[in-house]
């Protein structure tokens, strides 16, 4: 199954996971220092829902942003 929203086309995005150590300056430390950067993937929050499309009930994968915005009509 693909990880793409059927309504808006939202796809997984690549980014970095940054590991930090130390205590923030505002809490009395010397600040946060970066100790490692590794690549990661941010996946959209997809849910499988039954949708009414032209009178036909289908199951599609839709992101929660589209569900909240009312871009689909649930069956």
C-alpha positions as CSV (number, residue, x, y, z in Angstrom):
1,X,0.0,0.0,0.0
2,X,1.3,3.4,-0.9
3,X,1.8,6.1,1.7
4,X,0.1,8.8,-0.4
5,X,-3.1,10.7,0.5
6,X,-5.8,10.0,-2.1
7,X,-7.2,13.6,-1.8
8,X,-4.3,16.1,-1.4
9,X,-1.4,13.9,-2.6
10,X,0.6,14.3,0.6
11,X,3.7,12.1,0.5
12,X,6.5,11.1,2.9
13,X,9.2,13.8,3.4
14,X,12.8,13.3,4.2
15,X,14.5,15.3,7.0
16,X,17.0,15.0,9.8
17,X,16.8,13.7,13.3
18,X,19.0,15.9,15.5
19,X,20.4,14.5,18.7
20,X,21.3,17.1,21.3
21,X,22.9,17.0,24.7
22,X,23.3,19.6,27.5
23,X,21.1,21.9,29.4
24,X,19.3,24.9,27.8
25,X,20.6,28.3,28.6
26,X,17.2,29.5,30.0
27,X,17.4,26.8,32.6
28,X,20.9,27.6,33.7
29,X,23.0,25.5,31.4
30,X,25.6,26.3,28.7
31,X,23.2,25.6,25.8
32,X,22.4,22.5,23.7
33,X,25.1,20.9,21.7
34,X,24.5,18.8,18.6
35,X,26.0,15.3,19.0
36,X,24.5,13.6,16.0
37,X,22.5,14.0,12.8
38,X,20.8,11.1,11.1
39,X,18.4,11.0,8.1
40,X,14.8,10.1,8.8
41,X,11.4,10.1,7.0
42,X,8.3,12.0,8.1
43,X,5.2,10.0,7.2
44,X,1.7,11.6,6.7
45,X,-0.9,10.5,9.2
46,X,-3.0,8.4,6.8
47,X,-6.2,6.7,7.9
48,X,-8.2,4.1,5.9
49,X,-11.8,5.4,5.6
50,X,-14.9,4.4,3.7
51,X,-15.8,7.2,1.3
52,X,-18.9,7.8,-0.8
53,X,-17.7,8.7,-4.4
54,X,-20.4,9.2,-7.0
55,X,-22.8,6.9,-5.0
56,X,-20.2,4.1,-4.8
57,X,-18.6,3.3,-1.4
58,X,-14.8,2.8,-1.6
59,X,-12.0,2.5,0.9
60,X,-9.2,5.0,0.4
61,X,-6.3,6.3,2.5
62,X,-6.7,9.9,3.5
63,X,-4.6,12.1,5.7
64,X,-6.2,13.4,8.9
65,X,-5.9,17.0,7.7
66,X,-8.3,16.3,4.8
67,X,-10.7,14.4,7.1
68,X,-10.8,17.4,9.5
69,X,-11.3,19.9,6.6
70,X,-14.3,17.9,5.4
71,X,-12.9,17.3,1.9
72,X,-14.4,13.8,1.9
73,X,-17.9,12.5,2.5
74,X,-17.8,9.4,4.7
75,X,-20.1,6.5,3.8
